[in-house]
Amino acid sequence: MERMTPFVLAAVIAASPSPHRLQWDPRIDLPVTGVLGAAWLVSEFAVKSQLAPDACRWCATNGFDTGVRRLFNPTLEPSASGIRPAATASDLLGFVGVPLIVAGLDALGAKDAPDFLKTWAVDLVIILESTFSALAVNQTVKFAVGRARPYTVDAPAELLAQAKDPHDHNLSFFSGHTTFTVGLSVSAGMVGLLRGYKFAWLTWAVAVPLALTTATLRMAADKHWMTDILVGAAVGSAFSVAVPLLFHGREASPVSVRVSPMPNGLAVSGTF
């Protein structure tokens, strides 16, 4: 009796090697990002002297913040504008190093996309939109609260008058450097996860620690209290998780099916 060959139907789910497409609308996201970025630049460099309080509105200290400050400045000695080497290092790492590293790591993930430049550009818009949203809150709170920076505690007026930027003395709460660097790092990490980038973990492993290093340098520079750092990290993280998840989720993946003959039946493959 002739043996019958069974009819086999094999279903194969083929995972697409390309990164996932994310939802975004250039008519909305580009203007929003541009306005938020411009507002931060103007408030920080053009009208800061008009917005910053001349005297502290939040002048009192507490044991927790003072104890952490003592780790970096054991004598609690005041200064005209903080400890310069640490402040310079925080500026270079926060506004040069971290942004370049975040952009480079995201490019490493986007390289597998068929339209690399467009994918990378969209990623950067989403990252900046998230970060500048957090910075908008940061600037508003800074100018409204008017917390005295650590280096001003018990500092005579003559010493503070020597500062290059006397309008900066009462803008401690909360840390802009921390909000900015944590915002960039966390939003880039979220974009990498949503895209499904192979090297998304590198952003969390490299950029986030560098952001926290920047925050530590701000305390070493006597520019911020520990609570300034904690709130800055919380706000930067909150916006950088919420904005990508709420407004830039994955687009619906197209479904494709292909039927191919096999020696003992048919194979159904595709992307589902």
HELIX and SHEET records of a PDB file:
HELIX    1   1 PRO A   26  PHE A   45  1                                  20    
HELIX    2   2 LYS A   48  LEU A   51  1                                   4    
HELIX    3   3 GLY A   63  PHE A   72  1                                  10    
HELIX    4   4 ARG A   84  LEU A   92  1                                   9    
HELIX    5   5 LEU A   93  GLY A   97  3                                   5    
HELIX    6   6 VAL A   98  ALA A  110  1                                  13    
HELIX    7   7 PHE A  116  VAL A  145  1                                  30    
HELIX    8   8 PRO A  150  THR A  152  5                                   3    
HELIX    9   9 ALA A  157  LEU A  160  1                                   4    
HELIX   10  10 PRO A  166  ASP A  168  5                                   3    
HELIX   11  11 GLY A  176  ARG A  195  1                                  20    
HELIX   12  12 ALA A  200  LEU A  202  1                                   3    
HELIX   13  13 THR A  203  ALA A  207  3                                   5    
HELIX   14  14 VAL A  208  ALA A  220  1                                  13    
HELIX   15  15 MET A  226  PHE A  247  1                                  22    
SHEET    1   A 3 VAL A   8  ILE A  13  0                                        
SHEET    2   A 3 GLY A 265  THR A 271  1                                        
SHEET    3   A 3 SER A 256  MET A 262 -1                                        
END                                                                             
